[in-house]
Amino acid sequence: MTRPRSNEEAMTASLRSAVEAGEGGLVKDGRLPTERELMEMFSVARRTVRTALDELQQEGLVFRRQGQGTFIRPTSPNASRVESLANRTSPFEIMEVRREIE
């Protein structure tokens, strides 16, 4: 018998918020608990834990090393500033600035 999909979604959401919050709670020294510890914490099957971690890895929030664990992917402090700038400018404005510089 399989668990409802909502368990996977709830676990993924909990892990995502823990990763985004950073240190404290589930995250210690940039690392998530082991799969076995997560199974016990959330009372879910190992497959559910792996599915949630796979999803976070695909989103680029974590990376995994076999035999070592799951780690939070470091982000550049300027990443949010660059993304914000990209959302406020158009390609036309960028080309206009480049022409002025050159």
DSSP file (Angstrom, degrees, kcal/mol; ACC not computed):
  #  RESIDUE AA STRUCTURE BP1 BP2  ACC     N-H-->O    O-->H-N    N-H-->O    O-->H-N    TCO  KAPPA ALPHA  PHI   PSI    X-CA   Y-CA   Z-CA
    1    1 A M              0   0    0      0, 0.0     2,-0.2     0, 0.0     0, 0.0   0.000 360.0 360.0 360.0 131.4    0.0    0.0    0.0
    2    2 A T        -     0   0    0      1,-0.1     3,-0.1     0, 0.0     0, 0.0  -0.629 360.0-111.9 -97.6 154.9    1.4    3.4   -1.0
    3    3 A R        -     0   0    0     -2,-0.2    -1,-0.1     1,-0.1     5,-0.1  -0.480  43.8 -91.3 -78.8 153.3    1.1    6.6    0.9
    4    4 A P    >>  -     0   0    0      0, 0.0     3,-1.5     0, 0.0     4,-0.7  -0.291  32.8-115.6 -63.2 151.5   -1.0    9.5   -0.5
    5    5 A R  H 3> S+     0   0    0      1,-0.3     4,-2.1     2,-0.2     3,-0.4   0.778 109.8  73.6 -57.2 -28.4    0.9   12.0   -2.7
    6    6 A S  H 3> S+     0   0    0      1,-0.2     4,-2.8     2,-0.2    -1,-0.3   0.807  88.9  59.1 -61.9 -29.7    0.1   14.7   -0.1
    7    7 A N  H <> S+     0   0    0     -3,-1.5     4,-2.4     2,-0.2    -1,-0.2   0.920 107.4  46.4 -63.4 -42.6    2.7   13.2    2.3
    8    8 A E  H  X S+     0   0    0     -4,-0.7     4,-2.7    -3,-0.4    -2,-0.2   0.924 114.4  47.4 -64.2 -44.2    5.4   13.7   -0.4
    9    9 A E  H  X S+     0   0    0     -4,-2.1     4,-2.4     2,-0.2    -2,-0.2   0.905 112.7  48.6 -64.8 -41.7    4.2   17.2   -1.1
   10   10 A A  H  X S+     0   0    0     -4,-2.8     4,-2.2     2,-0.2    -1,-0.2   0.907 113.8  46.5 -65.4 -41.7    4.1   18.1    2.6
   11   11 A M  H  X S+     0   0    0     -4,-2.4     4,-2.8    -5,-0.2     5,-0.2   0.922 112.0  50.3 -67.1 -43.2    7.5   16.8    3.2
   12   12 A T  H  X S+     0   0    0     -4,-2.7     4,-2.8     1,-0.2    -2,-0.2   0.915 111.4  49.2 -60.1 -43.3    9.0   18.5    0.2
   13   13 A A  H  X S+     0   0    0     -4,-2.4     4,-2.3     2,-0.2    -1,-0.2   0.902 111.9  48.6 -64.0 -41.3    7.4   21.8    1.3
   14   14 A S  H  X S+     0   0    0     -4,-2.2     4,-2.0     2,-0.2    -2,-0.2   0.924 114.3  45.0 -64.4 -44.9    8.8   21.4    4.8
   15   15 A L  H  X S+     0   0    0     -4,-2.8     4,-2.6     2,-0.2    -2,-0.2   0.905 111.6  53.4 -65.9 -40.9   12.3   20.6    3.6
   16   16 A R  H  X S+     0   0    0     -4,-2.8     4,-2.7    -5,-0.2     5,-0.2   0.928 110.3  46.4 -60.1 -45.8   12.2   23.5    1.1
   17   17 A S  H  X S+     0   0    0     -4,-2.3     4,-1.9     1,-0.2    -1,-0.2   0.876 112.4  51.0 -66.7 -35.5   11.3   26.0    3.8
   18   18 A A  H  X S+     0   0    0     -4,-2.0     4,-1.3     2,-0.2    -2,-0.2   0.908 112.4  46.3 -65.5 -41.2   14.0   24.6    6.0
   19   19 A V  H  < S+     0   0    0     -4,-2.6    -2,-0.2     1,-0.2     3,-0.2   0.916 113.4  48.2 -67.0 -43.6   16.6   24.9    3.2
   20   20 A E  H  < S+     0   0    0     -4,-2.7    -1,-0.2     1,-0.2    -2,-0.2   0.832 109.7  53.1 -67.5 -31.5   15.5   28.4    2.3
   21   21 A A  H  < S-     0   0    0     -4,-1.9     2,-0.3     1,-0.2    -1,-0.2   0.783  98.8-158.4 -72.9 -26.9   15.6   29.5    6.0
   22   22 A G     <  +     0   0    0     -4,-1.3     5,-0.4    -3,-0.2    -1,-0.2  -0.622  49.2  26.4  88.2-143.3   19.2   28.2    6.3
   23   23 A E  S    S+     0   0    0     -2,-0.3     5,-0.2     3,-0.1     3,-0.1  -0.135  99.0  45.7 -60.3 150.5   20.8   27.2    9.5
   24   24 A G  B >  S+A   27   0A   0      3,-2.3     3,-1.8     1,-0.2     2,-0.4  -0.142  92.8  36.9 100.3 161.4   18.7   26.1   12.5
   25   25 A G  T 3  S-     0   0    0      1,-0.3    -1,-0.2    -2,-0.1    -2,-0.1  -0.462 133.7  -5.6  64.2-119.2   15.9   23.7   12.6
   26   26 A L  T 3  S+     0   0    0     -2,-0.4     2,-0.5    -4,-0.1    -1,-0.3   0.750 121.9  80.2 -79.0 -24.6   16.6   20.8   10.2
   27   27 A V  B <   +A   24   0A   0     -3,-1.8    -3,-2.3    -5,-0.4     2,-0.4  -0.743  52.5 172.2 -94.9 124.2   19.8   22.4    8.7
   28   28 A K  B >  S-B   31   0B   0      3,-2.4     3,-1.2    -2,-0.5    -5,-0.0  -0.990  72.3 -12.3-131.3 124.3   23.0   22.1   10.7
   29   29 A D  T 3  S-     0   0    0     -2,-0.4    -1,-0.1     1,-0.3     3,-0.1   0.856 127.4 -56.8  55.8  38.5   26.4   23.1    9.2
   30   30 A G  T 3  S+     0   0    0      1,-0.2    42,-2.4    41,-0.1     2,-0.4   0.676 116.6 111.1  72.8  17.3   24.8   23.4    5.8
   31   31 A R  B <   -BC  28  71B   0     -3,-1.2    -3,-2.4    40,-0.2    40,-0.2  -0.960  60.1-137.7-130.5 141.1   23.7   19.8    5.9
   32   32 A L        -     0   0    0     38,-2.8    38,-0.5    -2,-0.4    -5,-0.1  -0.556  40.7 -90.4 -86.6 159.0   20.3   18.1    6.1
   33   33 A P        -     0   0    0      0, 0.0    37,-0.2     0, 0.0    -1,-0.1  -0.172  55.1 -84.7 -61.3 164.6   19.7   15.1    8.4
   34   34 A T     >  -     0   0    0      1,-0.1     4,-2.5    35,-0.1     5,-0.2  -0.193  39.3-105.7 -66.5 163.7   20.3   11.6    6.9
   35   35 A E  H  > S+     0   0    0      1,-0.2     4,-2.3     2,-0.2     5,-0.1   0.900 122.5  52.1 -57.9 -41.5   17.6    9.9    5.0
   36   36 A R  H  > S+     0   0    0      2,-0.2     4,-1.9     1,-0.2    -1,-0.2   0.911 109.6  48.4 -63.4 -42.4   17.0    7.6    8.0
   37   37 A E  H  > S+     0   0    0      1,-0.2     4,-2.6     2,-0.2    -1,-0.2   0.901 111.4  50.2 -64.4 -40.3   16.6   10.5   10.4
   38   38 A L  H  X S+     0   0    0     -4,-2.5     4,-2.4     2,-0.2     6,-0.2   0.876 107.1  55.4 -65.5 -36.8   14.2   12.3    8.0
   39   39 A M  H  X>S+     0   0    0     -4,-2.3     5,-1.4    -5,-0.2     4,-1.0   0.923 112.3  42.5 -59.4 -44.4   12.1    9.0    7.8
   40   40 A E  H  <5S+     0   0    0     -4,-1.9    -2,-0.2     2,-0.2    -1,-0.2   0.893 113.7  51.4 -70.5 -40.4   11.8    9.0   11.5
   41   41 A M  H  <5S+     0   0    0     -4,-2.6    -2,-0.2     1,-0.2    -1,-0.2   0.910 122.8  29.5 -62.7 -43.4   11.1   12.8   11.8
   42   42 A F  H  <5S-     0   0    0     -4,-2.4    -1,-0.2    -5,-0.2    -2,-0.2   0.471 100.9-128.6 -98.1  -3.7    8.3   12.8    9.2
   43   43 A S  T  <5 +     0   0    0     -4,-1.0     2,-0.3    -5,-0.2    -3,-0.2   0.937  64.9 128.6  53.3  51.6    7.1    9.2    9.8
   44   44 A V      < -     0   0    0     -5,-1.4    -1,-0.2    -6,-0.2    -2,-0.1  -0.825  62.9 -91.5-129.6 168.5    7.3    8.4    6.1
   45   45 A A     >  -     0   0    0     -2,-0.3     4,-1.7    -3,-0.1     3,-0.4  -0.361  37.0-111.4 -76.9 159.7    8.9    5.7    3.9
   46   46 A R  H  > S+     0   0    0      1,-0.2     4,-2.8     2,-0.2     5,-0.2   0.861 117.5  59.8 -60.2 -36.9   12.4    6.1    2.5
   47   47 A R  H  > S+     0   0    0      1,-0.2     4,-2.4     2,-0.2    -1,-0.2   0.886 103.6  51.4 -59.8 -39.1   11.0    6.4   -1.0
   48   48 A T  H  > S+     0   0    0     -3,-0.4     4,-2.2     2,-0.2    -1,-0.2   0.912 110.5  48.5 -64.1 -42.8    9.1    9.5    0.1
   49   49 A V  H  X S+     0   0    0     -4,-1.7     4,-2.5     1,-0.2    -2,-0.2   0.936 112.7  47.7 -62.3 -47.0   12.2   11.0    1.5
   50   50 A R  H  X S+     0   0    0     -4,-2.8     4,-2.7     1,-0.2    -2,-0.2   0.884 110.1  52.1 -63.9 -39.0   14.2   10.3   -1.6
   51   51 A T  H  X S+     0   0    0     -4,-2.4     4,-2.1    -5,-0.2    -1,-0.2   0.923 111.4  47.3 -62.6 -44.0   11.5   11.7   -3.8
   52   52 A A  H  X S+     0   0    0     -4,-2.2     4,-2.0     2,-0.2    -2,-0.2   0.921 114.1  46.6 -63.9 -44.3   11.4   14.9   -1.8
   53   53 A L  H  X S+     0   0    0     -4,-2.5     4,-2.3     1,-0.2    -2,-0.2   0.880 109.9  54.3 -67.1 -37.3   15.2   15.2   -1.9
   54   54 A D  H  X S+     0   0    0     -4,-2.7     4,-2.4    -5,-0.2    -1,-0.2   0.916 108.3  49.8 -60.2 -42.9   15.3   14.5   -5.6
   55   55 A E  H  X S+     0   0    0     -4,-2.1     4,-1.7     1,-0.2    -2,-0.2   0.914 111.0  48.1 -63.8 -43.1   12.8   17.3   -6.2
   56   56 A L  H  <>S+     0   0    0     -4,-2.0     5,-2.2     1,-0.2     6,-0.8   0.865 111.3  51.6 -65.6 -34.9   14.9   19.8   -4.1
   57   57 A Q  H ><5S+     0   0    0     -4,-2.3     3,-1.1     1,-0.2    -2,-0.2   0.904 108.0  51.1 -67.5 -40.9   18.0   18.7   -6.0
   58   58 A Q  H 3<5S+     0   0    0     -4,-2.4    -1,-0.2     1,-0.3    -2,-0.2   0.837 107.5  53.9 -64.6 -32.1   16.3   19.3   -9.4
   59   59 A E  T 3<5S-     0   0    0     -4,-1.7    -1,-0.3    -5,-0.2    -2,-0.2   0.581 116.0-118.6 -77.0  -9.7   15.3   22.8   -8.2
   60   60 A G  T < 5S+     0   0    0     -3,-1.1    -3,-0.2    -4,-0.4    -2,-0.1   0.635  82.6 116.9  83.3  14.0   19.0   23.4   -7.4
   61   61 A L  S   <S+     0   0    0     -5,-2.2    12,-2.6     1,-0.1     2,-0.3   0.795  78.3  17.9 -84.3 -29.4   18.4   24.0   -3.7
   62   62 A V  E     -D   72   0B   0     -6,-0.8     2,-0.3    10,-0.3    10,-0.2  -0.895  60.9-151.9-135.6 164.0   20.5   21.0   -2.5
   63   63 A F  E     -D   71   0B   0      8,-2.5     8,-3.1    -2,-0.3     2,-0.4  -0.982  15.0-144.6-135.0 152.4   23.2   18.7   -3.7
   64   64 A R  E     -D   70   0B   0     -2,-0.3     2,-0.5     6,-0.2     6,-0.2  -0.906   8.2-164.9-121.5 143.5   23.9   15.1   -2.6
   65   65 A R  E >>  -D   69   0B   0      4,-2.6     3,-2.4    -2,-0.4     4,-2.3  -0.991  32.9-114.6-125.7 123.6   27.1   13.1   -2.2
   66   66 A Q  T 34 S+     0   0    0     -2,-0.5     4,-0.0     1,-0.3    -2,-0.0  -0.316 100.3   6.9 -58.4 129.4   26.8    9.4   -1.9
   67   67 A G  T 34 S+     0   0    0      1,-0.1    -1,-0.3    -2,-0.0    -3,-0.0   0.347 126.3  65.5  81.5  -7.0   28.0    8.3    1.6
   68   68 A Q  T <4 S-     0   0    0     -3,-2.4     2,-0.3     1,-0.3    -2,-0.2   0.729  96.2-119.2-116.2 -36.4   28.3   11.9    2.8
   69   69 A G  E  <  - D   0  65B   0     -4,-2.3    -4,-2.6     2,-0.0     2,-0.5  -0.829  34.0 -49.6 132.3-169.4   24.8   13.4    2.9
   70   70 A T  E     - D   0  64B   0    -38,-0.5   -38,-2.8    -2,-0.3     2,-0.3  -0.941  51.9-169.6-112.6 128.4   22.6   16.1    1.5
   71   71 A F  E     -CD  31  63B   0     -8,-3.1    -8,-2.5    -2,-0.5     2,-0.3  -0.850  27.2-107.7-121.7 151.6   23.9   19.7    1.6
   72   72 A I  E     - D   0  62B   0    -42,-2.4   -10,-0.3    -2,-0.3   -11,-0.1  -0.616  38.4-118.8 -75.4 133.7   22.5   23.1    0.9
   73   73 A R        -     0   0    0    -12,-2.6    -1,-0.1    -2,-0.3     2,-0.1  -0.619  31.5-120.6 -74.3 123.3   23.7   24.6   -2.3
   74   74 A P        -     0   0    0      0, 0.0     2,-0.4     0, 0.0    -1,-0.1  -0.378  27.2-152.5 -65.5 141.1   25.6   27.8   -1.5
   75   75 A T        -     0   0    0     -2,-0.1   -14,-0.0   -14,-0.0    -3,-0.0  -0.886  19.0-110.2-114.9 148.6   24.1   30.9   -3.2
   76   76 A S    >   -     0   0    0     -2,-0.4     3,-1.4     1,-0.1     4,-0.5  -0.520  20.7-131.6 -72.0 139.2   26.0   34.0   -4.1
   77   77 A P  T 3  S+     0   0    0      0, 0.0     4,-0.4     0, 0.0     3,-0.3   0.784 109.8  51.2 -63.2 -24.3   25.0   37.0   -1.9
   78   78 A N  T 3> S+     0   0    0      1,-0.2     4,-2.6     2,-0.1     5,-0.2   0.522  84.4  91.5 -88.4  -5.4   24.6   39.0   -5.2
   79   79 A A  H <> S+     0   0    0     -3,-1.4     4,-2.4     1,-0.2     5,-0.2   0.898  87.4  46.0 -59.5 -43.4   22.3   36.4   -6.8
   80   80 A S  H  > S+     0   0    0     -4,-0.5     4,-2.2    -3,-0.3    -1,-0.2   0.865 112.4  51.5 -69.6 -33.9   19.1   38.0   -5.6
   81   81 A R  H  > S+     0   0    0     -4,-0.4     4,-2.4     2,-0.2    -2,-0.2   0.917 111.3  47.1 -66.8 -42.4   20.3   41.5   -6.6
   82   82 A V  H  X S+     0   0    0     -4,-2.6     4,-2.6     2,-0.2    -2,-0.2   0.919 112.7  49.3 -65.3 -43.7   21.2   40.3  -10.1
   83   83 A E  H  X S+     0   0    0     -4,-2.4     4,-1.8    -5,-0.2    -1,-0.2   0.903 111.0  50.4 -62.7 -40.4   17.8   38.5  -10.4
   84   84 A S  H  X S+     0   0    0     -4,-2.2     4,-1.0     1,-0.2    -2,-0.2   0.919 111.1  48.3 -63.3 -43.3   16.0   41.7   -9.3
   85   85 A L  H >X S+     0   0    0     -4,-2.4     4,-1.0     1,-0.2     3,-0.6   0.901 109.4  53.1 -63.6 -41.3   17.9   43.8  -11.8
   86   86 A A  H 3< S+     0   0    0     -4,-2.6     3,-0.3     1,-0.2    -1,-0.2   0.847 107.5  51.6 -63.7 -33.6   17.1   41.3  -14.6
   87   87 A N  H 3< S+     0   0    0     -4,-1.8    -1,-0.2     1,-0.2    -2,-0.2   0.726 111.2  48.0 -75.1 -20.8   13.4   41.5  -13.7
   88   88 A R  H << S+     0   0    0     -4,-1.0     2,-0.3    -3,-0.6    -1,-0.2   0.561 106.1  62.4 -97.5  -9.2   13.4   45.3  -13.9
   89   89 A T     <  -     0   0    0     -4,-1.0     3,-0.0    -3,-0.3     0, 0.0  -0.809  67.2-141.8-118.3 158.2   15.2   45.8  -17.2
   90   90 A S     >  -     0   0    0     -2,-0.3     4,-1.9     1,-0.1     3,-0.2  -0.754  30.5-110.7-110.5 161.5   14.5   44.9  -20.8
   91   91 A P  H  > S+     0   0    0      0, 0.0     4,-2.4     0, 0.0     5,-0.2   0.856 119.2  58.0 -58.1 -34.3   16.9   43.7  -23.4
   92   92 A F  H  > S+     0   0    0      1,-0.2     4,-2.1     2,-0.2     5,-0.1   0.916 105.4  48.8 -62.0 -43.4   16.4   47.0  -25.2
   93   93 A E  H  > S+     0   0    0     -3,-0.2     4,-2.0     2,-0.2    -1,-0.2   0.874 110.5  51.2 -64.8 -37.3   17.6   49.0  -22.2
   94   94 A I  H  X S+     0   0    0     -4,-1.9     4,-2.4     2,-0.2    -1,-0.2   0.926 110.7  47.7 -65.7 -44.6   20.7   46.8  -21.8
   95   95 A M  H  X S+     0   0    0     -4,-2.4     4,-2.3     1,-0.2    -2,-0.2   0.878 109.6  54.3 -64.0 -37.1   21.6   47.3  -25.5
   96   96 A E  H  X S+     0   0    0     -4,-2.1     4,-1.8     2,-0.2    -1,-0.2   0.911 109.6  46.7 -63.8 -42.5   21.1   51.0  -25.1
   97   97 A V  H  X S+     0   0    0     -4,-2.0     4,-2.3     2,-0.2    -2,-0.2   0.913 110.5  53.1 -65.7 -42.3   23.5   51.2  -22.2
   98   98 A R  H  X S+     0   0    0     -4,-2.4     4,-2.6     1,-0.2    -2,-0.2   0.909 107.7  51.2 -60.1 -42.2   26.0   49.1  -24.1
   99   99 A R  H  < S+     0   0    0     -4,-2.3    -1,-0.2     1,-0.2    -2,-0.2   0.896 110.0  49.7 -62.0 -39.8   25.9   51.5  -27.0
  100  100 A E  H  < S+     0   0    0     -4,-1.8    -1,-0.2     1,-0.2    -2,-0.2   0.896 112.4  47.5 -66.1 -39.6   26.5   54.4  -24.7
  101  101 A I  H  <        0   0    0     -4,-2.3    -2,-0.2     1,-0.2    -1,-0.2   0.916 360.0 360.0 -67.5 -43.5   29.5   52.7  -23.1
  102  102 A E     <        0   0    0     -4,-2.6    -1,-0.2    -5,-0.2    -2,-0.2   0.483 360.0 360.0 -75.5 360.0   31.1   51.7  -26.4
